[in-house]
């Protein structure tokens, strides 16, 4: 019923479109660079990874073709490999088989090669004198395989490790410019600057991009799975800081979210998985990882990882699989071709972000209950066309929410389950109406559920690309 209403409303509007819409604007170079770098990664789909914490010495028996098929079936596109011993011919041969199996399924692997990890030098040396030689040896073994994404550099460097960490990344790019090293940075929280050896977090991130020649910025934050509002504020503050750094430096950022309970962090439910995934995308990230996939040794009360200590798939695996397969099936490579232009919250901003205000893309957000949190991400493609992603920002409550697109010449586009773009509202299940504020489409959204549209109108075309 809803789809037919929308299509009927658009019959006249589509006829008016060519005569009313202004020319699209030029996309700034920093935004173009983010999309170009994302597409240069050589992935067929949106970058989705996981932290593995396995090694071929202990877990090689599990790392067969069926295991790789499960990664692909769950929607992962660039998994982290098991750690391996490059001096062991059997493990090297095993890794090459894993790469072959990944390639057959359109995936690439982040290789956990001990030669790639950041190391401090001695004396006046920032890094060991033989680091570049070790990287050349690793590249000789694996660098020409089409499923090699790059080598893992390391995780969360502190002030004492920072210079070596940045330099090791730079050397990897210098030795093998066609590969994409993976390095993960600390999350921001008050007081972290001293631990990281910086005065401000923006300076820390800019310093990393400049000194490392990084292809991407990656970090992790799990505070959203802590009880209370403070964790949500910290989660969104990190998304904001890393998004701003990505835009300043023309480099995409990836966010690591939580798939395993530990410390005070709860075990994520399906709603939590969906919420973490969609809020990451709406906040402008061009990649996502899950911490973590395989159960580690018993410590720190880790529980219910996607693959547990018995090598059984838990409900978490199936929840992640459902969300990721639906995302790929619905949007295909859409979000690899878009870049974030604005992120706003209704009715109250989180993490130091912006509270929603009307603009040429969206004039109103209308949840059915006062105070219900809504997240709105705005995007542009390289042709200057505009997009919005509306997310129910509650982890627990459904919402009936309307979104109003200003103007009397609005044409909306959505995507079907085959990823085909078409006129109309794929998500509309409540109603559509036109008034002086524009065209309003209403949706019921589950916790963390999204609605995405491409918006064609005179006002959307005139909206400045940089907020």
Secondary structure by P-SEA (a helix, b strand, c coil): caaaaaaaaaaaaaaaccccccccccccaaaaaaaaaaaaccccccbbbbbcccccccccccccaaaaaaaaaacccbbbccccccccaaaaaaaaaaaaaaaaacbbbbcccccccccccccccccccaaaaaaaaaaaaccccccccbbbccccccccaaaaaaaaaaaaaaacccbbbbbbbbbbccccccccccccaaaaaaaaaaaaccccccccccccccccaaaaaaaaaaaaaaaaaaaaccbbbbbbbbcccccccccccaaaaaaaaaaaaaacccccccccccccccccccccccccccccccaaaaaaaaaaaaaaaccccccccccccccccccccccccccccccccccccccccccbbbbbbbbccccbbbbbbbbccccccccbbbbbbbccbbbbbbccccccccccccccccccccccccbbbbbbccccccccccccccccccccccc
